[in-house]
C-alpha cells in the first residue's frame, strides 16, 4: 500500500478529511488522501497570489527552462516507476501507461521549447498624423494564478498539460488531481520540487467535495481556470468564475466515425479497435458511433468482432493486457445498464454485453441501436461501440452530427472529394481523415465545441491562455 498523500502546499491543513484510494482492478485499498476543508481555500490562493506578485521577478525564463529540462530528464529516469503507478491507480494497461509516460516526457520538452520560441510583435505606426514618430510593440506576460482540475484517465500526462505550461509561462498554479488517481500527480509535483521549483509556484491540493472546488473557482484572485472532466461539472464551475477570469474546458463526446465503401477494411480495423477500446473506452474522444456504408457493413461487423474477441481483458500491470478495468465498480454497473437498455430497445448484441467482474466489462459491440437511445446520444465512457449503416454520405454526416457534442470526428475514405466534403460538413473541432478519433499529439490543438468544451488544449495553446499581451507605445518625437 502506498503512503498517505498530503496536500503539497505551505498552508497548514488542520483536521483534514481523509479519503481512501482504491485499486480499480481488485478494489483493494492502495492508499489514502488528505483533503483540505473550506477554511483552507483562501490561504492556498493567497500563497499563489503572493508568488505571482512578489516572486515572479526571480522566476525568469532561464530558470523556468532549466526546471522543465531537469524535470524532463528526471522523469525519463523514473519512467518505469511512473508507468507502473499509472497502471496501479488508474487501471490503464501497462503497455499504454508506458506510452503515457513518454508523452509526458515529450510534453515537458514542448513546454521548455515554447519559452524559447515565443516572441513579441511590432504594431505598425507612422501610418497617419496621430501615429507619426511612434514605436509600438507587444510582449507576453503571465496572466496570474491558475487553477486546474484534472481527470483520472491520463493521471500523469494531463497534469503535465496543465502544470507544464503554467511553469513555462510564469504562472503560479493550484492543481487538483482526480481523487481516484492522485499518486501520479503527487509524485510528479514532488519531482518538480526536487529540481528546484518553488512550492509556492505549484501547490497540489486534494478535495473531497464539489463545494470546496466551487470556492476555489469563485475566488477573485483566479485568473485562469483549466478543467478536464464531465460536462455537467465543467459548465457549472465556469458559471462561478470571477469577472475577467479565462477558462478552458475539456469534456467529451460520442466520437463518430464514418467508413466509406471504398475502404480496405483489413487495413483500418486495428485502428478502429484501438480507438474504441483503448483504456476501456474511458477517453473523451474514444470511438463510440461507427457509421458504415451498407455495402460493407456485414464484412466490417465480422472483422471487428474477430479483432475485439482477441483483446485480452485483465490485470493492468500485466504487460500482455489490452483492456483493463473501469475506474470504479459503479461505472461497470452504469455501462451495463446502458447496454441492456439498448438491447431491450432493439439493438443487436454482436459481442460482449456482460460484466466480467465488479471492475471489468466485456468489450461490447452493438449494431443498429436506436438513434434516440442512451448509447447513441450520451457519452458511454466505457468499452462499447455502436455500428450503424448508411447509403449516402449526407445521411452519414447527419447521423454523425450531434445536437450537443462536437469534439473529434473521423472519416475513412479513399475519395478526396468525399473527404473534403465531410471536413466541411461535419460539426467538430477536428476532423481526421483515415485516422481514428482518439489520435492526438501534444502540440496539436485539442478541444470541443458545444457541450464538449470551450477553448483549446494542447501545450502551445494552453501556454497562450496563460499569458496576456501587453502593448508598449513610445513617442520618439520628444528626442528631437
C-alpha positions, -999 to +999 in steps of 0.1 A: +000+000+000+012+035-008+016+061+019-010+088+027-009+117+003-006+151+019-015+184+002+016+199-013+013+235+000+029+257+026-006+262+041-011+242+073-041+219+069-058+214+102-081+184+107-080+173+070-106+150+056-091+116+048-103+097+017-093+062+008-078+054-026-088+020-041-073-001-069-097-001-099-086-036-107-093-056-075-109-029-052-081-032-026-070+000-008-038+013-023-035+044-001-053+074+013-056+112+005-056+142+028-083+166+016-085+203+025-115+220+040-133+252+031-114+273+056-081+265+038-092+278+003-083+314+007-050+307+023-040+284-005-049+310-031-030+337-012+002+316-014-001+316-052-011+352-054+019+362-033+042+341-055+028+359-086+031+394-071+064+391-052+085+362-066+079+363-103+108+386-110+132+359-097+114+332-117+128+343-150+128+324-183+162+310-179+152+294-145+120+281-160+138+265-189+162+247-165+135+234-142+115+220-171+146+204-187+158+189-154+122+176-147+122+160-182+155+142-175+144+131-141+110+118-153+128+099-181+149+081-155+118+072-135+097+062-165+091+026-153+081+038-118+055+062-132+042+037-157+035+011-130+019+038-108-004+048-136-014+012-142-020+005-105-040+036-096-058+042-129-062+008-144-046+017-177-028-013-191+009-011-185+018-011-222-004+020-226+009+036-194+044+034-208+032+054-238+016+080-215+049+085-196+068+090-229+042+116-239+046+134-206+084+135-211+079+149-245+053+174-231+079+188-207+102+193-237+075+211-256+069+234-226+106+242-224+109+249-261+077+270-260+095+295-238+123+297-263+100+302-293+076+328-280+082+363-293+066+397-293+054+417-323+056+452-337+024+471-343+026+494-374+029+531-367+038+562-387+007+555-409-012+587-402-007+620-384-016+606-350+009+577-352+039+597-365+071+592-346+056+563-326+070+529-319+046+502-307+054+466-297+037+438-278+052+414-253+037+385-234+033+385-196+019+358-172-018+362-166-019+354-129-029+325-107-040+293-125-065+268-110-065+234-127-088+204-120-078+172-137-095+139-148-084+104-139-078+088-174-043+103-180-032+109-145+003+120-155+001+134-190-029+156-183-012+170-153+018+178-174-006+196-199-018+218-171+013+223-149+039+224-176+025+255-195+020+272-161+056+269-152+067+279-187+045+310-188+055+320-152+020+315-137+017+300-102-007+270-103-030+252-079-035+217-093-062+192-081-059+157-095-088+133-096-095+118-061-093+084-079-058+089-092-038+113-070-005+094-068+009+101-103+003+138-097+017+137-062+049+120-074+053+144-104+049+175-083+074+162-058+098+156-087+094+193-097+103+204-062+134+182-064+146+202-095+141+234-075+106+245-085+094+267-056+065+251-038+046+284-040+045+281-078+028+248-078+006+237-050-012+203-052-044+201-033-070+173-028-107+180-022-134+157-010-164+175-025-175+199-052-183+226-026-146+232-020-139+232-057-165+258-061-149+280-035-116+279-054-133+287-087-152+317-072-120+332-057-115+367-071-077+360-075-081+332-100-070+344-135-073+312-155-093+280-149-084+247-166-109+219-163-107+184-177-137+163-167-175+159-171-196+185-190-221+189-162-194+198-136-174+219-160-201+242-172-214+247-136-180+257-124-174+280-153-206+299-144-190+306-110-158+322-122-150+358-112-152+386-138-122+386-161-111+351-155-105+330-186-111+292-188-106+262-209-130+232-205-123+198-219-153+175-217-163+146-240-185+134-269-197+105-289-167+104-313-184+094-346-165+076-374-177+073-410-164+044-430-170+047-468-175+017-491-141+021-509-120+015-478-098-016-473-113-027-441-085-051-431-061-022-431-081+000-408-097-025-385-069-024-358-070+014-358-108+014-352-105-012-324-077+008-307-098+040-309-128+023-294-113+002-266-081+020-256-082+024-217-116+006-218-132+034-237-125+059-209-112+087-231-131+118-241-125+110-278-130+072-277-148+059-308-184+054-300-207+056-331-193+039-362-213+047-393-205+022-421-217+021-457-244-006-461-224-023-489-197-033-464-214-032-430-216-070-427-180-075-436-170-048-412-190-062-384-175-097-388-139-083-389-143-061-359-159-088-339-130-111-346-105-084-336-124-074-304-126-110-292-088-112-294-085-084-268-071-095-235-090-081-206-074-083-172-049-070-147-034-037-159+001-044-146+003-074-169+022-062-200+000-085-221-033-069-210-050-049-237-080-036-218-081-030-180-108-022-155-131+008-154-122+033-128-150+024-104-173-006-100-203+019-102-191+027-138-193-010-147-229-010-135-237+022-154-223+009-187-241-025-183-274-007-177-269+013-209-261-018-229-291-038-215-315-009-223-301-006-258-307-044-265-341-042-250-349-014-274-338-034-304-301-032-307-283-063-319-256-075-295-227-085-317-204-095-289-198-087-252-226-072-231-216-088-198-199-078-166-167-100-162-163-088-126-172-059-103-144-039-121-143-052-157-167-052-186-166-072-218-156-053-249-190-048-265-203-041-300-239-031-306-254-030-341-282-006-350-293+007-316-320+032-316-306+067-326-325+080-296-311+056-271-286+065-244-258+045-261-263+066-292-269+100-276-248+100-244-211+096-239-207+059-229-172+063-215-168+026-214-157-004-237-187-002-261-191+009-297-222+011-319-224+003-356-249+020-379-254+017-416-258+044-443-264+047-480-252+081-490-226+105-474-252+132-464-271+106-444-238+095-427-230+132-419-264+138-405-260+107-382-226+119-371-235+154-363-248+155-327-271+182-313-249+186-282-215+171-286-188+181-311-152+171-304-132+149-329-148+131-358-132+107-382-138+096-419-122+067-436-124+070-474-102+069-505-123+096-522-106+130-518-138+149-527-158+130-501-131+136-475-131+173-481-169+174-482-170+157-448-145+181-435-167+210-445-200+195-432-191+176-400-197+197-369-165+190-350-134+208-337-112+183-355-119+161-385-095+132-391-092+115-424-082+078-424-073+080-387-094+072-357-108+098-333-086+091-303-055+102-322-036+131-305-002+146-304+006+170-276+014+201-298-018+200-318-050+219-310-073+197-290-108+205-277-145+205-283-173+229-291-210+229-279-213+207-248-179+191-255-159+220-241-146+255-246-111+268-255-083+248-270-060+223-253-025+213-265+006+227-249+013+258-271-024+267-269-026+263-231+006+285-228-012+312-249-042+310-225-019+316-195-004+348-208-017+382-220-002+406-244+009+440-231+014+468-256+042+494-253+040+527-272+069+551-274+067+586-287+101+593-302+094+629-311+104+641-277+140+632-286+141+657-314 
